[in-house]
Amino acid sequence: MEAQRRAAWAAFALSVLLLAHALPCAPGSARPRAAAPGRGAARLLWGLPLDLNREAAHDLEALPGIGPGRARAIVTGRPYCSVADLDRVSGIGPGTLNRLRSRVAVERASVCGAPRGD
């Protein structure tokens, strides 16, 4: 129970810090916004998913429950046609897959039968 209370306070403090950072420095002044990264683990900070078919193994390690070995296994198992395809990676079961669903995505590869934009 104490750990949950600490986690809740940490999340609250982080949200207040992020909100304060997003506010302009002075009334009427606008702070320039940085563009969201196209690739890499920093996308998670923006609330954007990591593409299972494009990210490097070291970026995939930022995902919950994914260490160096599983990250390498994910890269080795490419291409993925859907997030559900992660279940074929050794060590990724239903629980891990559910934790990852909101944090990963798949840009359909041409090998998956997606129409090409020609």
HELIX and SHEET records of a PDB file:
HELIX    1   1 GLU A    2  ALA A   22  1                                  21    
HELIX    2   2 ALA A   41  TRP A   46  5                                   6    
HELIX    3   3 ALA A   57  LEU A   60  1                                   4    
HELIX    4   4 PRO A   68  THR A   76  1                                   9    
HELIX    5   5 VAL A   83  ARG A   88  5                                   6    
HELIX    6   6 PRO A   94  LEU A  100  1                                   7    
HELIX    7   7 SER A  110  CYS A  112  5                                   3    
SHEET    1   A 2 LEU A  50  ASP A  51  0                                        
SHEET    2   A 2 VAL A 104  ALA A 105  1                                        
END                                                                             
